[in-house]
């Protein structure tokens, strides 16, 4: 009996305390702004909850929640952006990635496999080909209404899917990297065909061309120069002793470690290496005045590869929270964040790109290649077959 009274004496205050806390919690939710998951601004004028405002700043969702984002973006920049979104909205975003070597390819296969029971809400790719493939496979849903660069400017037609299933932003440049401690500036290669110079025999590296941005670069070369020229160049590069690495960052690291002297990589990986005080220089490929007259692989300028964002198609359609995240990723704010980060991505908004170039001339690409992303996507299987044949 005494034992029962003791239990009652302990339990009763706990029950009362729990009831009081529940009342206080309901009151806190009702207050709105103090609750982590509550709305802090009204929906944007795009017509959907949490839509984009007219000034390009994304609206805040009407309520907190949780989203799953599949992304091949580098973890450092992924966290930078998602932390800003989470702090502003109270929405928890769980990011799902893959390995450095195969992260885009692996995630695409996973999204296609999950198509009938999708887990992801939003897709953020570090390059465009995967988004084109996912759109063709019916994985991505149209964003309606379509995002805009600003009130007066629609998204450029060459940087979006015709049906609005993906949109491109924040571009990286494909770059020729070299060791500034072992290679004189005047000797650094300025064309891809320069990598076949005898001085670089056994001292050239690139990421495996079956994956990531190197895969997209090879597809762009096939679309621009043709299958035979690309295969001849890649065969000569193989015979020249090219070294293959698991990702573009590994190429830059190999230069810093004196495994190689020059390599093909992404501009953001060069900037990341410089942040580590590695002696890495870069060259943006120039454009040949008359590519058809070139003996070997011609140059059409620097290949610029944008990030892309899309909504995953789900039963009942994408949620307002998913739309809010997608619009945030495409916003001028995020383009500015990525431009000012160590990745130094080049914004698709002309005013932001000009401001970046004035602030950091090393990000300015004098002669960007003129590419049709649709044609590049069409050439991708051919490019992959060449890579498989040549680099077994």
Secondary structure, DSSP 8 states (H G I E B T S, - for coil): -HHHHHHHHHHHHHHHHHHHHHHHHHHHHHH-TTSTTB-SS---TTSSTT-B-TTS-B---SB--EEEEEE-S-HHHHHHHHHHHHHHH--EEEEE---TTTHHHHHHHHHHHTGGG---SEEEESSSHHHHHHHHTT-EE--SS--EEETTEE--GGGB-TTSS-EEEEEEEEEEEEETTTS-GGGS--SGGGGGSGGGTT-EEEE-TTSHHHHHHHHHHHHHH-HHHHHHHHHHHHHTT-EEESSHHHHHHHHHTTS-SEEEEEHHHHHHHHHTT--EEEE---B-TTGGG-SSS--B-B-EEEEEEEEE--TT---HHHHHHHHHHTSHHHHHHHHHSTT--B-SSHHHHHHHHHH-GGG--TTB----HHHHHHHHHHHHHHHHHH--
